[in-house]
Amino acid sequence: MAEIILSPGVFQIESDQSLYTQAPPALGAAIVGPTVSGRPFVPTYVTTYTQYLSVFGDTFKSGSYYYEYFTSQAAREYFQNGGQSLLVTRIISGSTGIDTYASASVPSSINATAGTLSSASFALDGIDTGSSGATTFMRLGIPGVNDYWIGVVQNTSWLAAGASYADTVGEIFYIGVGATPTPDEVGNYITASINTSASFFRNNFTASFVAATDILTIKATGVPANQNTVPNNNWFVSRSLDWVYDTNGTVQNFNNGVDGTVNSSFVLETLAWGDQMNNTSSLTAGALASGSAQNVRWEVTNSNTGSDGGTFTVVVRRGDDNDAQKNILETWANVSLDPQLPNYISRVIGDLKPVYNAQQGRVDFEGTYPNQSLYVRVASVTTPNVDSLDNNGNFKAQYSSSLPQVGSGSYGGSFDGGVADTNLVKLMNEYIGTGTATNLNNIQGFTADDYNRAFTLLSNKDEYSFNVLLAPGVGLDTAASDNMIACAEGRGDAIAIVDNGVYTNATVAGAVTNAAGANSNYGATYFPWVQLYSSNLGKTVWCPPSTVIGGVLAFNDQVGAEWFAPAGLNRGGIPSVVRAQIRLSQSDRDTLYTGNVNPLATFPGTGVVVWGQKTLQRKPTSLDRVNVRRLLIALKDFIGGVARNLVFEQNTAVTRNRFLSQVNPYLESVVQRQGLYAYKVIMDESNNTPDVIDRNQLVGQIYIQPTKTAEFIILNFNLTPTGVEFPA
């Protein structure tokens, strides 16, 4: 509260300036291309290759073989050579189902379905329909839960002493979990059910046998009073009896039943897009048949409905685990359905969903809370428990039925509804393992339009920061290359590394012809293709040169700086390359370099080396070199950041001096680090006249002399007669 100063005194005022914001990711590369997993058209920063794999995956199976996208190869090369930050944009074919993700409804309860018929044929040991009395037992298989023993009373003599439950004959009842029940257990159970009025089996189920064919038919005849939900031991009421075991342990299916109505507590949705996240299928010994390392499953491990409760625990497990050996990825303990509490499930796990807006060329977001989980988000909460605690802090019993049931649901905690990439089938015939996947209209099985949508997104420099743009497979001979270069040129703070031609029938002349169609110092191209060892596939594969150039640039910046040439033996070596597609001769290198194509040369005992650093600019200026273009990108990034902090400040000498006091020392450091020969910055009254100031402008002029690289080293060897003096 401000003090009113009316008379002399000492006035002490607090000013809290400790607010801090998270630093933006380190400026690095951006990569566009198909991936195995991840969100389509949602640029995402990753800072390690391990993180890349967890978000975007590595290999996929097509037919009888596994493949790996160039995107994954380029990411691995980038991080292995010192890259710090990578902005990954996954593309997919078209836009069908682009905002539809695999989901799972976590049940709170399940209603019994009246009038549901289920039947199956199988041999039942010990059936005795005679007067001696018998009870037939079976196990009812509950997906994802336990096997429960059920029985059918054939004679009232099986009732416990004192029971007067005459019409229980022929009705089904529940015994429990474990070994085969004894007659005493049957009688005690029925007696207890009668005495407590807890049994809902009477008059709600009928069971009958046809002795000649050994057919068991079970029918739900109505929803029992006070038992419209099915917790734990009563699951088989709601299910249509997915399967049973006869007394010999043989599985028998009920084929024509109808499930009960599932009451949802909340809905989870995967963060990764695609049908590889679907794993709703058969469950055997607690394992999902379609569970894999690429997808996940959920489980509720506790649900506290007591007065001190209202909480539950959600576990995210890997899709290919089983109940005996769970692979737990995340545990979210003591969450609630109360939006007013700090442990509200949406607040704890997160509920943000990216929505790609193709019309506006941007990504919008649905939801309120940032995603804390790496795998799922809360898509919806069916019944929010608003004000779930009374004045004494006790959980209100009225909300108990909305809490999730313990377990993994009827399908083992699986997810369903993920949409397949409609173009993936094309990729099966593209042989990306041999490098023939790229041509004018087909880039790894995807079209130019698929890539162009990503380039449109990345053109927003206020939203996304990077200084190198990679799109492995997008060559100068493809319809997407112009938009890729235009993206970098429009931003003015990145250089695009564009590939040059397909693997099949590649020639030096063809590479030069492709480069002749471009003219920009914001782009550079390299030749030829290279062979890399894929640790994910366990074999060598052919890849376009851009898959390794990102790593070369990262290494160059780590051992030198952006203004050093990313070429030569010191900074241009590519030890990960097994071989180049073509061993270029001196004549080949001459032809390529004069055509603005940077050669990947092979030298004995050295291997493959980047042997050029030209941009695609035709005009011979300083900007026809990669190191100069990247120097300007680095200078503009720093100086632009300084200037941005002056917007809306007073246009006075004080503000101008603030700018100079930061820019001059920085440029001097660039001189010391061999980036400039000289520089001069003018921001004073000479270029900020009253007329300029009246237009609300602040003008600065920056003069720089970039250092040049020694690309042509000429050594003259002069033989002289004995006794001739050498030049001074």
C-alpha positions in Angstrom: 0.0 0.0 0.0 1.5 3.4 -1.0 2.2 5.9 1.8 0.9 9.5 1.5 3.9 11.8 2.1 2.7 15.0 3.8 5.4 15.8 6.3 9.1 15.0 6.6 10.2 11.6 7.6 11.8 8.3 6.3 9.6 6.3 4.1 10.6 2.7 3.2 8.9 1.2 0.2 9.2 -2.4 -0.9 9.4 -3.3 -4.6 9.3 -6.9 -5.5 11.3 -7.3 -8.8 12.1 -11.0 -8.3 9.7 -12.1 -11.1 11.6 -14.4 -13.5 10.6 -16.2 -16.6 11.9 -19.4 -18.1 14.7 -18.9 -20.6 13.8 -19.8 -24.2 15.4 -23.0 -25.7 18.9 -22.5 -27.0 18.8 -21.4 -30.6 19.4 -24.5 -32.8 18.1 -26.3 -35.9 14.6 -27.0 -37.1 13.7 -30.2 -38.9 10.6 -31.1 -40.9 9.6 -34.6 -42.0 7.6 -37.7 -41.2 8.1 -39.5 -37.8 6.8 -42.7 -36.3 5.0 -40.9 -33.5 4.4 -37.4 -32.1 1.8 -34.7 -32.9 1.4 -33.7 -36.6 2.1 -30.1 -37.5 2.9 -29.1 -33.9 6.5 -27.8 -33.8 8.1 -29.3 -30.7 11.5 -28.6 -29.1 13.6 -31.5 -28.0 17.1 -31.1 -26.4 18.4 -34.7 -26.6 18.2 -37.6 -29.0 16.7 -39.7 -26.2 13.9 -37.1 -25.8 13.4 -37.2 -29.6 12.9 -40.9 -29.5 10.5 -40.8 -26.6 8.3 -38.2 -28.4 8.8 -39.1 -32.1 9.9 -42.7 -32.1 12.5 -44.4 -34.2 11.6 -47.3 -36.5 8.4 -48.7 -38.0 7.5 -52.0 -39.6 6.3 -52.1 -43.2 5.6 -55.6 -44.6 8.4 -57.9 -43.4 11.0 -55.2 -42.7 11.7 -52.3 -40.4 12.5 -48.8 -41.7 13.6 -45.5 -40.4 12.7 -42.1 -41.6 15.5 -39.7 -42.7 14.1 -37.4 -40.0 15.3 -39.8 -37.3 18.7 -40.1 -39.0 19.2 -36.4 -39.1 18.2 -35.9 -35.5 20.7 -38.5 -34.4 23.5 -36.9 -36.4 22.6 -33.5 -35.1 22.7 -34.4 -31.4 25.7 -36.7 -31.7 27.8 -33.8 -33.0 26.9 -31.3 -30.3 23.5 -30.0 -31.2 21.7 -28.4 -28.2 18.1 -27.8 -29.4 16.0 -29.2 -32.2 12.6 -28.0 -33.3 10.8 -31.0 -34.8 7.7 -30.7 -37.0 6.1 -34.0 -37.9 4.2 -34.1 -41.2 1.5 -36.5 -42.2 -0.4 -37.0 -45.4 -3.5 -34.9 -45.9 -5.5 -33.7 -42.9 -7.9 -36.7 -42.2 -8.3 -37.1 -38.5 -5.5 -34.7 -37.7 -7.1 -33.6 -34.5 -8.3 -37.1 -33.5 -6.1 -38.9 -30.9 -6.4 -42.4 -29.3 -8.5 -42.2 -26.1 -9.7 -44.3 -23.2 -12.7 -43.8 -21.0 -11.9 -44.7 -17.4 -15.1 -46.2 -15.9 -16.6 -45.2 -12.5 -19.3 -48.0 -12.7 -21.1 -50.2 -15.2 -24.8 -50.7 -15.4 -26.3 -54.2 -15.8 -28.2 -54.6 -19.1 -31.6 -56.1 -18.7 -32.7 -58.8 -21.1 -29.2 -59.6 -22.4 -28.7 -63.1 -23.7 -25.4 -64.9 -23.9 -24.9 -68.5 -24.7 -22.1 -70.9 -25.5 -21.7 -74.7 -26.0 -19.2 -76.7 -24.0 -18.8 -79.8 -21.9 -19.5 -79.3 -18.2 -18.2 -81.9 -15.8 -20.4 -83.0 -12.9 -23.7 -81.8 -14.2 -26.4 -83.7 -12.4 -30.0 -82.8 -13.2 -31.4 -85.6 -11.1 -32.9 -85.5 -7.6 -29.5 -86.1 -5.9 -28.7 -82.5 -6.3 -25.5 -81.0 -7.7 -24.0 -77.6 -8.3 -21.9 -76.9 -11.4 -19.0 -74.5 -11.2 -17.3 -72.5 -13.8 -14.8 -69.7 -14.0 -15.9 -66.5 -15.5 -13.0 -64.6 -17.2 -13.1 -60.8 -16.6 -10.8 -59.0 -19.0 -8.0 -57.3 -17.1 -9.3 -58.4 -13.7 -9.5 -61.8 -12.1 -11.3 -65.0 -12.9 -14.4 -65.5 -10.7 -16.1 -68.7 -9.8 -19.8 -68.9 -10.6 -22.2 -71.7 -10.0 -25.7 -72.9 -10.9 -27.9 -74.4 -8.1 -29.5 -77.6 -9.3 -31.2 -78.6 -6.1 -32.3 -76.9 -2.9 -30.4 -79.5 -0.9 -27.3 -77.4 -1.6 -28.7 -74.5 0.4 -27.2 -73.9 3.8 -29.1 -74.9 6.9 -31.9 -72.5 7.7 -32.2 -71.1 4.2 -35.7 -70.9 2.7 -34.7 -69.8 -0.7 -36.8 -72.4 -2.6 -36.7 -70.7 -6.0 -33.0 -70.4 -6.2 -32.8 -73.7 -8.2 -31.5 -73.1 -11.6 -30.2 -69.6 -10.8 -26.7 -68.3 -11.1 -24.7 -67.1 -8.1 -21.3 -65.7 -7.4 -18.8 -67.5 -5.1 -15.5 -65.6 -5.3 -11.9 -65.7 -6.4 -9.6 -68.7 -6.0 -9.9 -72.4 -5.8 -13.0 -74.5 -6.7 -15.8 -73.7 -4.1 -17.0 -76.3 -1.8 -20.8 -77.1 -1.1 -20.4 -75.3 2.3 -19.1 -72.2 0.6 -22.1 -72.3 -1.8 -24.6 -72.6 1.0 -23.0 -70.0 3.2 -22.8 -67.5 0.4 -26.5 -68.0 -0.5 -27.5 -67.7 3.2 -25.5 -64.6 3.6 -27.0 -63.1 0.5 -30.5 -63.8 1.8 -29.9 -62.5 5.3 -28.3 -59.3 4.1 -30.5 -58.8 1.0 -27.3 -58.1 -0.8 -27.7 -60.7 -3.5 -29.0 -59.4 -6.8 -28.9 -62.7 -8.5 -32.4 -63.8 -7.6 -35.0 -62.9 -10.2 -32.4 -61.0 -12.2 -30.5 -63.9 -13.8 -31.7 -67.3 -15.0 -29.4 -70.1 -16.0 -30.5 -73.3 -17.8 -28.9 -76.3 -19.3 -29.9 -78.4 -22.3 -28.5 -81.8 -21.3 -28.4 -83.1 -24.8 -26.2 -80.4 -26.2 -24.6 -79.1 -23.0 -25.6 -75.5 -23.7 -25.5 -73.0 -20.9 -27.7 -69.9 -21.4 -27.5 -67.0 -19.0 -29.9 -64.1 -19.2 -30.2 -60.8 -17.3 -33.9 -60.3 -16.6 -33.7 -57.0 -14.9 -31.6 -54.5 -13.0 -31.7 -55.4 -9.3 -32.7 -53.0 -6.7 -29.8 -51.0 -5.2 -27.5 -52.8 -7.5 -27.5 -50.7 -10.7 -23.8 -50.5 -10.7 -21.2 -53.2 -10.8 -18.1 -52.8 -8.7 -15.3 -55.3 -8.4 -16.8 -58.8 -7.7 -19.9 -58.2 -9.8 -18.3 -57.3 -13.1 -19.7 -60.3 -14.9 -23.2 -58.8 -14.6 -22.3 -55.8 -16.8 -20.2 -57.7 -19.3 -21.8 -60.0 -21.8 -19.7 -62.8 -20.4 -16.7 -62.4 -22.7 -15.5 -65.9 -21.9 -15.8 -68.7 -19.4 -13.7 -71.8 -18.7 -15.3 -75.2 -18.3 -14.1 -77.4 -15.5 -11.4 -78.8 -17.8 -10.0 -75.3 -18.2 -11.1 -75.0 -21.9 -12.0 -71.4 -22.9 -15.5 -71.0 -24.3 -16.8 -67.8 -25.8 -20.2 -66.1 -25.6 -20.7 -64.6 -28.9 -24.0 -62.8 -29.0 -24.1 -60.9 -25.7 -24.4 -57.1 -25.2 -22.2 -55.1 -22.8 -23.7 -53.2 -20.0 -23.5 -49.4 -20.1 -20.2 -48.0 -18.9 -20.4 -44.8 -16.7 -17.2 -42.8 -17.4 -15.3 -41.1 -14.7 -12.9 -39.2 -17.0 -11.4 -39.7 -20.4 -7.6 -39.9 -21.2 -6.2 -39.1 -24.6 -2.7 -39.9 -25.9 -0.3 -37.0 -26.7 1.0 -38.9 -29.6 -1.0 -39.1 -32.8 -1.7 -42.1 -35.0 -3.2 -45.6 -35.1 0.0 -47.0 -33.5 -1.4 -45.8 -30.2 -4.4 -48.1 -30.5 -4.1 -51.3 -28.5 -7.7 -52.3 -27.7 -7.5 -56.1 -28.3 -7.4 -59.4 -26.6 -5.9 -59.6 -23.2 -3.8 -62.7 -22.3 -2.3 -63.1 -18.9 -2.5 -59.4 -18.3 -0.7 -58.5 -21.6 -2.3 -56.7 -24.6 -1.9 -58.4 -27.9 -1.4 -55.1 -29.7 0.5 -53.5 -26.9 3.9 -52.2 -28.0 6.8 -49.9 -26.9 5.2 -47.2 -29.0 1.9 -47.0 -27.1 0.7 -46.9 -23.5 -2.0 -48.2 -21.2 -3.6 -46.9 -18.1 -4.5 -48.3 -14.6 -6.2 -47.0 -11.5 -4.4 -48.4 -8.5 -6.6 -47.1 -5.7 -9.8 -45.2 -5.3 -10.6 -43.8 -1.8 -14.3 -43.2 -1.4 -14.1 -42.8 2.4 -14.7 -39.5 4.3 -11.0 -38.9 4.1 -10.9 -39.7 0.4 -12.1 -38.4 -2.9 -8.7 -39.3 -4.4 -7.3 -42.0 -6.6 -4.1 -42.8 -8.4 -3.6 -43.0 -12.2 -0.7 -45.0 -13.5 0.6 -44.8 -17.1 2.2 -48.1 -18.3 4.1 -49.1 -21.4 1.8 -50.8 -23.9 3.9 -54.0 -24.1 4.1 -54.8 -20.4 1.9 -57.3 -18.5 0.3 -57.4 -15.0 3.0 -59.6 -13.6 5.8 -57.3 -14.8 4.5 -53.8 -15.1 6.6 -51.2 -16.9 5.3 -48.1 -15.2 6.2 -44.8 -17.0 4.3 -42.3 -14.8 2.4 -42.4 -11.5 -0.1 -39.6 -10.7 -1.0 -40.2 -7.0 -3.9 -38.7 -5.0 -5.6 -36.8 -7.8 -9.2 -35.8 -7.5 -12.2 -34.7 -9.7 -12.7 -31.4 -7.8 -11.8 -28.5 -10.1 -11.3 -26.3 -7.0 -8.6 -28.4 -5.5 -4.9 -28.2 -6.3 -4.8 -32.0 -7.0 -7.6 -31.7 -9.7 -6.7 -34.4 -12.3 -6.7 -32.0 -15.2 -4.4 -29.6 -13.4 -2.0 -32.3 -12.3 -1.8 -34.3 -15.5 -2.7 -31.5 -18.0 -5.3 -31.1 -20.6 -3.9 -29.0 -23.4 -4.5 -30.2 -26.9 -3.0 -28.7 -30.0 -5.3 -28.1 -32.9 -3.7 -27.4 -36.3 -5.5 -24.5 -38.0 -4.7 -25.1 -41.7 -6.7 -22.2 -42.8 -4.7 -19.7 -40.7 -1.4 -21.6 -40.9 -1.0 -21.8 -37.1 -1.5 -24.1 -34.1 -4.3 -23.3 -31.6 -4.7 -25.0 -28.3 -7.8 -26.4 -26.5 -7.7 -26.9 -22.7 -6.6 -25.0 -19.6 -3.7 -26.7 -17.9 -0.3 -27.3 -19.4 0.6 -31.0 -20.0 2.8 -32.4 -17.2 2.5 -35.9 -18.5 4.7 -37.0 -21.3 2.2 -39.5 -22.6 -1.4 -38.6 -22.0 -3.7 -35.7 -21.3 -7.1 -35.4 -19.6 -9.6 -35.0 -22.5 -12.6 -34.5 -20.2 -14.0 -35.1 -16.7 -17.5 -36.6 -16.8 -18.8 -35.4 -13.5 -16.5 -32.7 -11.9 -16.8 -33.0 -8.1 -17.3 -29.3 -7.4 -17.0 -28.5 -3.7 -16.4 -32.2 -2.9 -15.3 -31.5 0.7 -17.7 -30.4 3.4 -16.9 -27.8 6.0 -15.0 -30.3 8.1 -12.8 -31.3 5.1 -14.6 -34.7 4.7 -15.3 -36.1 1.2 -19.0 -36.0 0.4 -20.5 -39.4 -0.2 -22.7 -38.2 -3.0 -19.6 -38.1 -5.2 -18.4 -41.6 -4.5 -20.0 -43.2 -7.5 -18.1 -40.8 -9.9 -14.7 -41.9 -8.8 -12.9 -44.4 -11.0 -13.0 -48.1 -10.2 -9.7 -49.8 -9.3 -8.3 -51.8 -12.2 -7.6 -51.2 -15.9 -11.1 -51.4 -17.3 -12.6 -54.0 -19.5 -9.8 -53.9 -22.1 -6.7 -53.8 -19.9 -6.3 -50.1 -19.8 -6.0 -49.8 -23.6 -6.6 -46.9 -25.9 -8.5 -46.8 -29.2 -9.6 -44.3 -31.9 -6.3 -43.2 -33.2 -6.3 -42.4 -36.9 -3.9 -43.9 -39.4 -1.8 -41.8 -41.7 -3.6 -42.4 -45.0 -0.3 -42.2 -47.0 1.7 -44.7 -45.1 0.8 -47.4 -47.5 2.7 -45.6 -50.2 5.8 -45.7 -48.2 5.8 -49.5 -48.1 6.7 -49.4 -51.8 9.3 -46.6 -51.6 12.4 -48.6 -50.4 13.6 -45.8 -48.2 16.2 -48.2 -46.9 18.0 -48.0 -50.3 17.4 -44.3 -50.7 15.0 -44.3 -53.7 12.2 -42.6 -51.8 12.6 -39.1 -53.1 11.4 -37.6 -56.4 9.5 -34.6 -57.7 6.1 -35.5 -56.2 7.0 -38.2 -53.7 9.3 -37.4 -50.7 9.6 -40.4 -48.4 6.0 -41.3 -49.5 4.7 -37.8 -48.8 3.9 -34.9 -51.1 5.2 -31.4 -51.4 2.0 -30.0 -50.0 2.6 -32.0 -46.8 5.9 -30.3 -46.3 4.7 -26.9 -47.4 2.2 -26.8 -44.6 5.0 -27.2 -42.1 7.1 -24.5 -43.8 4.1 -22.1 -43.5 4.0 -22.8 -39.7 7.7 -22.2 -39.2 7.6 -18.9 -41.1 6.3 -17.4 -37.8 9.6 -16.2 -36.3 7.9 -14.7 -33.3 6.7 -18.2 -32.3 9.6 -20.4 -33.3 13.3 -19.8 -33.0 16.0 -21.6 -35.1 19.0 -20.8 -37.3 19.1 -23.9 -39.6 16.2 -25.4 -41.4 16.4 -29.1 -42.4 14.0 -31.3 -44.4 15.8 -34.4 -45.4 14.6 -35.7 -48.8 13.3 -32.3 -49.9 15.6 -31.6 -52.9 16.0 -28.8 -55.4 14.3 -31.1 -57.9 11.1 -31.3 -55.7 8.2 -28.9 -55.6 8.7 -28.1 -52.0 12.2 -26.7 -52.2 11.1 -23.2 -53.2 8.9 -22.9 -50.1 11.6 -24.2 -47.9 14.1 -21.6 -49.0 11.3 -18.9 -48.9 10.6 -19.8 -45.3 14.3 -19.2 -44.3 14.5 -16.1 -46.5 11.3 -14.6 -45.1 12.4 -15.1 -41.6 15.8 -13.7 -42.3 17.4 -15.7 -39.4 18.0 -19.2 -40.8 19.7 -21.0 -43.6 17.9 -23.8 -45.4 19.9 -27.0 -46.2 18.3 -28.3 -49.3 19.1 -31.7 -50.8 19.9 -32.2 -54.5 18.4 -35.1 -56.5 17.4 -38.6 -55.8 19.7 -41.5 -55.1 18.9 -43.4 -58.3 21.0 -42.3 -61.3 22.5 -39.3 -59.5 25.1 -37.4 -61.5 27.3 -34.4 -61.0 25.8 -32.7 -64.0 22.3 -33.3 -62.7 23.2 -31.8 -59.3 24.5 -28.6 -61.0 21.4 -28.4 -63.2 19.2 -28.6 -60.1 21.1 -25.9 -58.3 20.9 -23.6 -61.3 17.2 -23.2 -60.7 17.8 -21.5 -57.3 19.2 -18.2 -56.3 19.3 -17.3 -52.6 22.0 -16.8 -50.0 19.5 -18.3 -47.5 20.0 -21.8 -49.0 22.8 -24.2 -49.5 23.0 -27.7 -51.1 25.4 -30.6 -51.0 26.2 -33.7 -53.1 26.1 -36.7 -53.2 24.1 -39.1 -51.0 25.9 -40.8 -48.1 25.7 -44.2 -46.4 25.2 -44.2 -42.7 25.0 -47.0 -40.1 21.6 -47.0 -38.4 21.9 -48.2 -34.8 18.1 -48.4 -34.7 18.0 -50.8 -37.7 21.3 -52.5 -37.2 22.4 -52.0 -40.8 23.7 -49.4 -43.2 21.3 -47.2 -45.1 21.6 -44.5 -47.9 20.5 -41.0 -46.9 20.5 -37.6 -48.6 23.3 -35.3 -47.5 21.2 -33.0 -45.3 20.9 -35.8 -42.8 24.5 -35.2 -41.9 25.0 -31.5 -42.6 22.9 -30.5 -39.5 25.5 -32.4 -37.4 28.4 -30.7 -39.3 27.0 -27.3 -38.5 26.4 -28.2 -34.9 30.1 -29.4 -34.5 31.3 -26.3 -36.3 29.5 -24.1 -33.8 30.7 -26.1 -30.9 34.5 -26.0 -31.8 34.4 -22.6 -33.5 31.5 -20.3 -34.1 28.7 -19.6 -36.7 31.1 -17.5 -38.7 33.6 -20.3 -39.2 33.3 -22.2 -42.4 31.6 -25.6 -41.8 33.9 -27.4 -44.2 37.4 -28.7 -44.4 39.4 -31.3 -42.4 39.1 -29.4 -39.1 35.3 -28.9 -39.0 33.9 -30.6 -42.1 34.8 -34.2 -41.4 31.8 -36.6 -41.2 33.2 -39.7 -39.3 29.7 -41.3 -39.2 29.6 -41.7 -43.0 30.6 -45.1 -44.2 31.0 -44.0 -47.8 29.7 -41.5 -50.3 27.6 -42.6 -53.2 30.2 -41.2 -55.7 33.9 -40.7 -55.0 34.3 -37.2 -56.5 37.4 -36.4 -58.5 39.0 -32.9 -58.6 37.2 -32.3 -61.9 33.9 -33.3 -60.2 34.5 -30.9 -57.3 35.4 -28.1 -59.7 32.2 -28.6 -61.6 30.1 -28.7 -58.5 31.6 -25.7 -56.8 31.3 -23.5 -59.8 27.7 -24.5 -59.9 27.1 -23.6 -56.2 26.9 -27.2 -55.1 29.1 -28.1 -52.1 30.9 -31.4 -52.7 31.2 -34.2 -50.1 34.7 -35.3 -51.0 36.3 -38.6 -50.1 40.0 -38.6 -49.2 42.2 -41.7 -48.5 42.8 -42.2 -44.8 40.4 -39.3 -44.0 37.0 -40.4 -45.2 34.1 -38.2 -46.3 34.6 -34.4 -45.8 32.5 -31.4 -46.6 34.6 -29.6 -49.2 32.7 -26.4 -49.9 30.6 -23.7 -48.3 28.8 -21.9 -51.0 25.2 -20.6 -50.7 22.8 -20.8 -53.7 23.3 -17.1 -54.5 24.6 -16.6 -58.0 25.9 -13.1 -57.6 29.6 -13.1 -56.3 29.3 -11.2 -53.1 30.3 -12.0 -49.5 26.9 -13.6 -49.0 27.7 -16.3 -51.5 29.4 -18.1 -48.6 27.7 -20.0 -45.8 29.9 -18.7 -43.1 29.1 -15.0 -43.9 25.3 -15.7 -44.1 25.5 -17.5 -40.7 27.6 -14.6 -39.3 24.8 -12.1 -40.3 22.2 -14.5 -38.8 24.1 -14.5 -35.5 24.6 -10.8 -35.4 21.0 -10.0 -36.3 19.8 -12.4 -33.6 21.8 -10.7 -30.8 21.5 -7.1 -32.0 17.8 -7.6 -32.8 17.2 -8.9 -29.2 18.9 -5.8 -27.8 16.8 -3.5 -29.9 13.6 -5.3 -29.0 14.1 -4.3 -25.4 14.1 -0.6 -26.5 10.7 -0.6 -28.2 8.4 1.9 -26.5 11.3 3.4 -24.5 12.0 7.1 -24.5 13.7 8.2 -27.7 16.6 10.0 -26.0 20.4 9.8 -25.8 20.1 7.6 -22.8 18.2 5.0 -24.8 20.7 5.2 -27.6 23.6 4.8 -25.2 21.9 1.7 -23.7 22.0 0.2 -27.2 25.6 1.1 -27.9 26.8 -0.1 -24.5 25.6 -3.6 -25.4 26.2 -3.9 -29.1 29.7 -2.5 -29.3 31.2 -4.9 -26.7 29.5 -7.8 -28.5 30.9 -6.9 -31.9 34.3 -6.4 -30.4 34.1 -10.0 -29.1 33.2 -11.2 -32.6 36.4 -9.4 -33.8 38.4 -11.2 -31.2 36.8 -14.5 -32.2 37.8 -14.0 -35.9 34.3 -13.2 -37.2 35.0 -9.6 -38.3 37.9 -7.5 -39.4 36.3 -4.3 -38.3 32.9 -2.7 -37.5 31.3 0.6 -36.7 27.9 1.4 -35.1 26.3 4.8 -35.5 23.3 5.7 -33.4 23.4 9.4 -32.5 22.1 12.8 -33.5 23.5 12.4 -37.0 21.0 9.7 -38.0 18.4 10.4 -35.4 17.4 13.9 -36.4 14.4 15.7 -34.9 12.4 14.7 -38.0 13.2 11.0 -37.4 12.4 11.3 -33.8 9.0 12.9 -34.6 8.2 9.9 -36.7 8.8 7.7 -33.5 11.8 6.1 -35.1 15.1 5.1 -33.6 17.8 4.5 -36.3 21.0 2.7 -36.1 23.6 2.0 -38.8 25.9 -1.0 -38.4 28.9 -1.4 -40.7 30.8 -4.7 -40.7 33.7 -6.2 -42.6 33.3 -10.0 -42.4 36.4 -12.1 -42.3 37.0 -14.2 -45.4 38.0 -17.9 -45.4 41.1 -19.3 -47.1 39.4 -21.6 -49.7 42.1 -21.4 -52.4 45.5 -21.9 -50.9 48.2 -21.3 -53.5 51.7 -22.4 -52.7 54.5 -21.4 -55.2 57.6 -23.6 -55.1 60.5 -21.8 -56.7 63.7 -23.6 -57.7 66.8 -21.3 -57.7 70.4 -21.8 -58.6 72.9 -22.3 -55.8 74.0 -19.1 -54.3 71.0 -17.0 -55.4 69.7 -14.9 -52.5 66.1 -15.5 -51.5 63.6 -12.5 -51.6 63.6 -10.5 -48.4 
